[in-house]
Amino acid sequence: MADEKFPLEEVERRKQLLRVEERYPEADQCPHCAEAREKSGDPTDLCAAHLQRIYGI
């Protein structure tokens, strides 16, 4: 079944990754974003500088 190959959680995770990559492609190259993702375990996490830019701070 399709559900066994692509569980809903995995589909949602991939959609989140695409949204981040499409909107903030430079974050993919940022070592600080990579560090934030590693520490949090969230594949869509961003570093403080990118978060500030997103929120206009």
TIMI-133502 format. One record per atom (N, C-alpha, C): residue in one letter; x, z, y. Coordinates in steps of 0.05 Angstrom, whole numbers, padded with zeros to 5 digits, always signed. Layout:
# residues N
aXZY;...
This chain:
# residues 57
m+00017+00000-00024;m+00000+00000+00000;m+00018+00000+00025;a+00007-00010+00046;a+00021-00011+00071;a+00028+00017+00082;d+00010+00036+00077;d+00014+00063+00087;d+00039+00076+00075;e+00045+00068+00050;e+00068+00080+00037;e+00094+00069+00049;k+00094+00044+00057;k+00118+00032+00069;k+00122+00040+00098;f+00100+00043+00113;f+00102+00050+00141;f+00083+00073+00147;p+00092+00097+00142;p+00075+00120+00149;p+00070+00121+00179;l+00047+00132+00186;l+00039+00133+00214;l+00060+00145+00232;e+00074+00166+00223;e+00094+00179+00239;e+00117+00160+00245;e+00125+00143+00226;e+00146+00124+00230;e+00138+00103+00250;v+00113+00094+00248;v+00103+00073+00266;v+00103+00085+00295;e+00094+00109+00298;e+00094+00121+00325;e+00122+00125+00335;r+00140+00133+00318;r+00168+00137+00327;r+00180+00111+00336;r+00175+00089+00322;r+00186+00063+00330;r+00173+00053+00356;k+00148+00059+00360;k+00135+00051+00385;k+00147+00066+00408;q+00153+00092+00405;q+00165+00108+00426;q+00193+00097+00432;l+00208+00090+00412;l+00235+00079+00416;l+00233+00053+00432;l+00215+00036+00425;l+00212+00011+00439;l+00205+00015+00468;r+00187+00034+00474;r+00179+00039+00501;r+00203+00049+00518;v+00219+00066+00507;v+00242+00076+00521;v+00262+00054+00525;e+00268+00039+00504;e+00288+00017+00506;e+00279-00005+00525;e+00253-00011+00526;e+00244-00032+00544;e+00245-00023+00573;r+00238+00002+00578;r+00236+00012+00605;r+00263+00020+00616;y+00280+00031+00599;y+00306+00042+00608;y+00328+00032+00590;p+00333+00006+00591;p+00354-00005+00573;p+00382+00006+00577;e+00388+00014+00602;e+00414+00025+00608;e+00418+00052+00594;a+00396+00066+00587;a+00398+00092+00573;a+00409+00088+00545;d+00405+00065+00534;d+00416+00059+00507;d+00446+00059+00507;q+00459+00052+00529;q+00488+00051+00532;q+00500+00077+00543;c+00483+00095+00551;c+00492+00120+00564;c+00501+00140+00544;p+00526+00149+00545;p+00536+00169+00526;p+00522+00196+00530;h+00513+00202+00554;h+00499+00228+00559;h+00471+00227+00546;c+00458+00204+00547;c+00432+00202+00534;c+00436+00205+00503;a+00457+00193+00493;a+00462+00195+00464;a+00467+00224+00456;e+00481+00238+00473;e+00486+00267+00468;e+00460+00283+00469;a+00443+00277+00489;a+00417+00291+00491;a+00400+00285+00467;r+00400+00261+00457;r+00385+00253+00433;r+00395+00268+00409;e+00421+00270+00406;e+00433+00283+00383;e+00426+00313+00384;k+00429+00325+00407;k+00423+00354+00409;k+00394+00361+00404;s+00376+00344+00414;s+00347+00351+00412;s+00335+00340+00386;g+00347+00320+00375;g+00336+00308+00351;g+00313+00288+00358;d+00308+00285+00384;d+00287+00267+00394;d+00300+00240+00400;p+00293+00219+00386;p+00306+00193+00390;p+00299+00180+00417;t+00280+00192+00432;t+00272+00181+00458;t+00282+00198+00481;d+00298+00219+00475;d+00307+00237+00496;d+00327+00223+00514;l+00328+00231+00539;l+00345+00220+00559;l+00362+00242+00572;c+00384+00235+00584;c+00401+00254+00598;c+00388+00263+00624;a+00399+00283+00636;a+00387+00294+00661;a+00386+00273+00683;a+00408+00257+00685;a+00409+00236+00706;a+00386+00216+00703;h+00382+00207+00678;h+00361+00187+00674;h+00333+00200+00677;l+00330+00224+00669;l+00304+00238+00673;l+00298+00241+00703;q+00319+00248+00719;q+00315+00250+00748;q+00307+00223+00760;r+00319+00202+00751;r+00313+00175+00761;r+00284+00168+00754;i+00276+00174+00729;i+00249+00168+00720;i+00228+00183+00738;y+00233+00208+00743;y+00214+00224+00758;y+00218+00223+00788;g+00237+00207+00797;g+00241+00203+00825;g+00252+00228+00840;i+00268+00244+00826;i+00278+00268+00838;i+00305+00262+00850;
